[in-house]
């Protein structure tokens, strides 16, 4: 896996985007790396606000910024021409640019020239180096959980982060395994699987979650969705390569159609569970679904509680919003499913 180091602190660049779903990178950094974030830098027509301190580039530098992090994840990973003057100025001022987009900024002439003339560097997180093996399919030691979803951008990363934190707090050895640009920025290491040639995605997933201690859990950040025609290939490769012992299905209660294909309806949660288990059983016949993670930010508290309770009754699984209700019930379910004797002893001591 590639390991990268971001010079701290940094300012998050939001550009001139109008859709809040395109700034999930910035939102993730604001939540998980708050002490390292000085503020946000927005162009005049930007309609998205993360609620951070508003900074110009000059103000960010005066506050000690060492890096400019692109907090936008555009469809296709393109770079808008309107962003380039800010990037050039940042490099000329000696700031690093942390780029999680598919576009290699080093291939843009004016940015390459600015980089050569200054101490600022372009760090392209998605530009993977080296060769990846094809998957072997061999069983590896240790335990693995993969977050999957009904669509893209439904909380797979946040669920994995919250769960790994909760497991470690509960005394269970767990590691968050980042597979996307935001997760890599948060964790400091990882592998952007959507930049790996399709034949080698499963092999890359094996590298992400190697042999480990028998009771160690790799909490692997899922990507895309088997139900999204645009990104299903990476989802299946990650599912087979990670050989999960458990999955958590992620969903957004406000979502009705596939994000990139609005003519496609979102699957039911039961259909999502069934298809993922069917595909995962090819590499791990004992895989199981231990719960549902739902983004309920569009609901008020009463509606949220009503929805999650009804969903639990329907599916017979714990259903949570990890950023609001936490992951305790998911952790309890994992313990009951995989460590039943320890769970019974713990209950007996209460």
N, C-alpha and C positions, 0 to 999 in steps of 0.2 A: 504494500500500500504506500501511497505517497503521503508524506508529512509536510505540512507547510506552516510557516510562522508569520503571523500578521503583526506588523509593528503597531504598538499601542501608544496612546489611544487613537480612535479613528472617528471620522464623520461618515454618516450614511447618506449616499447620493440617491435621491428618488426621481431625479430627472423631471419630466413633464407628463408623467402618466396620469390617467384619469380613472383607471380601474384598480380598486384596492386589492383585487386578487393577484395583481402583478407585483405587489411589493411584499410577498411572503418572506423573502430573504431578509429584507429590512426589518420586518415585524419580528421575525425570529431572533435576530441579533439584538433588537431592542429589549426583548423579554429575557433572553438567556445570558446576554453579555452586557448588561446595563452599565456596570462600572467602567467598561472599556469604551462606551459610546458617548461622545461629546455632544452630539446633536444630529440634526438632519439638514441636508442641503437640497433645496427644491428650486427648480426653475419657475419662471413667472406663471406658466399655465398649469402647473401641477395641481391636481385636485385631490390628492391623497395626503393625509396628515397623520403621522405616527404619534403625534403628541409630544415629540421631543423638542429640545431647544432649537429654535430656528437660527441657522448660521449661514453666513456667506463663506466663501472659500477663505477670504482674508481673515475673517473672524475665527474660523476653525484653526487656521495656522497660528493665530495669536494665542489661542487656548492650548496650543501644544499638539495639535493633530499630527500624527505621523503617517496616516494612511487615509485614503478615500475608498470606502467600500461601496461597490455598486449594489444597492439594495433592491434592484428591480430584476425580475425574471420574466422577460418578454417572451411571447409565443415565438418559437423558432430561434430564440437567443440572439436576435439582431440588435445592433447598436444604432440609435438614431443620430443623424448628423448634428442635431441641435445639442447633443451632449458633448461633442468633441472639444469645443473651446474650453469647457470646464476641465476636461481631462488633461488637455495640453497645459493649462495653467497649473493644475495640481502637480504634474510631473516637473514642470519648470521650477516649482517652489520646493521640490525635493520630496514630495509625498509619494508613497507607493500607491498604486491603484490595484485593488483587489477585485478581480473580475470573475464572476461565476457564470457568465453567459457563454453560449457556445462559440460566439465569434472571438477569434484570437485577436486581441487588441494590438498585439505586436506586429500584425500584418497590415495595420492601417498606417500609411506613410507618415502622416503628421504626428502620430503618437510614437511611432518608432524613432522619428527624428528627435522628438522632445526627450525621449528616454535616453538616447545617446548623449545628449547635451547636459544631462542633469544627474543627480544622485538618486532620483526617483525611479522605481522599478515597476514594471507591469507584471503582476502575478496572475496568470491564467489558470484558475483552479481546474477547469474542465479539459485542459490540454494534457491528456494522460501520456506518459512516456513508458517505454519498455514494451515487452510482449507479454501477452496473457495466454495461459494454457487453456486447452479445451477442458471441460469438466470431466472428472474421473467418475463421479457418482459414488465414490467410496464413502462409507460411513466414517464420520469424524467423532472423536471424543468431545464431551461437553454437550450442553443443551443450547437450543436455539429457538428464538421466537421472532417471527416476522410480522410486521404490521402490513396489512393489505387493505384495499378499499373498494368502494363502489365506483370511484372516479378518482381523477387527479385532485390534488389540493383539498383533501378532506380530513387532514390531521394525522397522517401516518408518521410524520417526523415528530410532531409534538407529543403524540402518544408514546412513541418509543423513548423520547427523552424523559418524559414524566415517569414512565414505567421503570426505566433503568435507575433513575434517582430513587424511586420508591422502594425498589428491590434492595438496593444497597443500604438504604435507611433501615430496612427490615432485617438486615444481616445476611442477605443473599448476594453472593458475588456476581455482579452483572456489569457488562460493558456495552455502552451504546456504540453501534457500528454505523457510521455515516455512509450513505450512498448517493447523496446529492450535495449541491454546492453549499446550501445553507448549513446543513448538518456538518459538513467538513469545516466550515468557518467556525462553528460553535465548538466542535470537538477538537479541532486542531489537526485532525488526520482523517483519512477515509479514502474512498475511491468513487468517483462520479460514474456510476455504471451506465448512464445514458450516453456516455462518450466512448464506450467500449464497443468494438465491432460485434455485431449481433451473435456471431458464432462463438464468441468468447465470454459472453455475459455470465453464463453459469459458472465458468471457470473463475471469473473474477469474483463471483459471489463466494466461491470456496475459499479464495484468498482472504476475503473480508472476514470470514468466520472460521479460522483454522482450528486444528486440534487444541483442546484446552482441558483443564481439570474437569472431572466427571460432573461436578455440581455447579460449574460455572455457566452462567447464561449470557449468550450474545443476544442483545436486543437489536435486531437489524431493521433499519429504516427502509420501508417499502417505497416503491416508485410506481407511478402510473396506475393502471387498473386492467385486469383481464377483460373488463367490459368496455374499455375505451379503445376504439379502433385505431386511434392515433398512437397510443403508447403501450399497447398490450404486449408487444414483443419483449420489452425490457422487464415487464412484470412477470412473465412466465419464466424468463431466464433467471431472474432473481429468486423466484419461488423454488425452482428445481435446484439451483446451485446452493442455496442456503439450507436445504433439507430441514425445514423447520419441524421442531417437536410440537410447537404450538403456533397458532395464528390469532391475531386480534383483528377484527374487521372494523374499518373506520368509515364514517359516513357524515354527511352534512345534511341536517334536517331540512334546510332551505333549498337544497338542490333537487330539481325534478328531472333534468335532462343532462346528458353527458356534456361536459364543459366545452370540448372542442368539436362536438358533433351534436348540435341541438336537435336533430331529427331522431336521435336515439334516446329512449327513456332510460332512466336509471333502473338498475335491477332492484328487486326486493332484497332485503338483507338476508333472508333465508336462501334465495337463489345465489347470492354472493358467497355465503358460507359454503353451500353445497359444491359450487364449482371450484372454489379454492381448495377445499379438502380433497375433491376428486383428483385435481391436478397434483397436489402435494403428495398424495398417497403413492404416486409413481416412484418417488424417491424415499419416502418415509411412511410406511403403511400405518404407523401408530399415531400420526399427527392428529391433533384435535384443536378445535376452536374454543378458547377460554373466555371470550367475551366480546363486547361491542363498545367501540369508542365513537361518540357522536359529538359533532360540533353543534351545540344548541344555542349559540350566541344570538340567534334571531328570535329566540323565545324568551318570554318573561319567566320569573322563577316558578310560578304556579304551573304554567304550561310545560316548562322543562320537567318538573317533577312528575307531572301527569304522563308526559310522553315517555320518559325513561321507565317508569313503572309499568306502563302498558307494554312496552317493548320487552322488558324482562319476562312478563307473563307469557307473551307470544313466543319468545325464542327459548326461554328456559336458561338464559345466560345473564351474567351481570352486565349492565349497560350503564356507562358513565360518560360524562363530559370531563375529560382529564384536567382541563384548565379551570373548571368550576367546581366539580364535585370530587376531584382527585381520583387516584387509581387504587385505593385500598381494596375495593371489592374485587378488582381484577387480580391483585396480588393474592388475596385470600383464595380465589378460585384456582390460581396457579398452584398454590400450596396444596390444596385439597386434591387436585388432579395428579400432581407429580410427587408429592410427599405426604400421602394420606396418614401414615403412621405418626409422623411428627405433628401433623395437624390435630390428630386425635389426642395425642399426649398434651399438647398445648391447651386444648379445650378441657381436658381432665383436670389440669392444674388450676383452672379458673374457678 
